[in-house]
Amino acid sequence: MTKKKLTYNEAVSEIEDILQQIENEELDVDDLSAKVKRVSALIKSCKDKLHKTEEEVEKTLKEIES
């Protein structure tokens, strides 16, 4: 079974949902660690997507200038 790759917006939305659960104290201690790890992975994914997008934009702009 393959996992669907989240879009940037889906990842941000999931991060916001988890943070809201933490802020509202809706998570018990047993789930907290797993949720924090999930947020960490989502943040890394978002950073990677932003970095890749930045590189692609810079490459495109350089091609236009040539």
N, C-alpha and C positions, 0 to 999 in steps of 0.2 A: 504494500500500500504506500503510495507516494503522498507526501505532505504538500499541500498547496502553499506556494510561496506568497507571503503576505506583501501587500503593497505598502508603501511608506505610510499612507494615511490609515490603513488598517492597523499597522503596528503602533502608530501614535495613539489611535483610539483605544487599543488594548492596554497600552501603558496608562492612559488616563483612567480607564475603568479600574485597573488594579490599584492605582494610587488613591482613587476615591474610596475603594474598599478598605484600604489601609487607614486613610484619614477618618473614615466613619467607624473604625474599629469593627468591621464586619468579618475580619479574618481571625481565626483562632491561631494560636502559636504553631500548631502543627502544619498549617498551610502557609504561614508567613514566609518561611525560608524558600519554599518552592516558588512562591509568587515573586519574591525579590530576585531569584535567579532568572525567572522568566523575563522580568523587566530588564535585567542586565543584558540578556540575550537580544531582546527587542531593541534596546538602545544601541547595541553594537551593530545590529542590522541596519538601523536608521543611519548611523554614522557612515557605514560602508556605502549605502545608497547615495548619501549626500556627496561623499568623496568621489564616487564613480561619476555622478552627474556633473560635478564640478570639472572633472578631467575631460569629459565629453564636450562640455560647453567650451572650455578653453581650446580644445582641439578644433572644434568647428569654427570658432572665431579666428584662429590662426589660419585656417584654410581660406576663409573669406578674405583675410588681409593679403594673402599671397597673390 
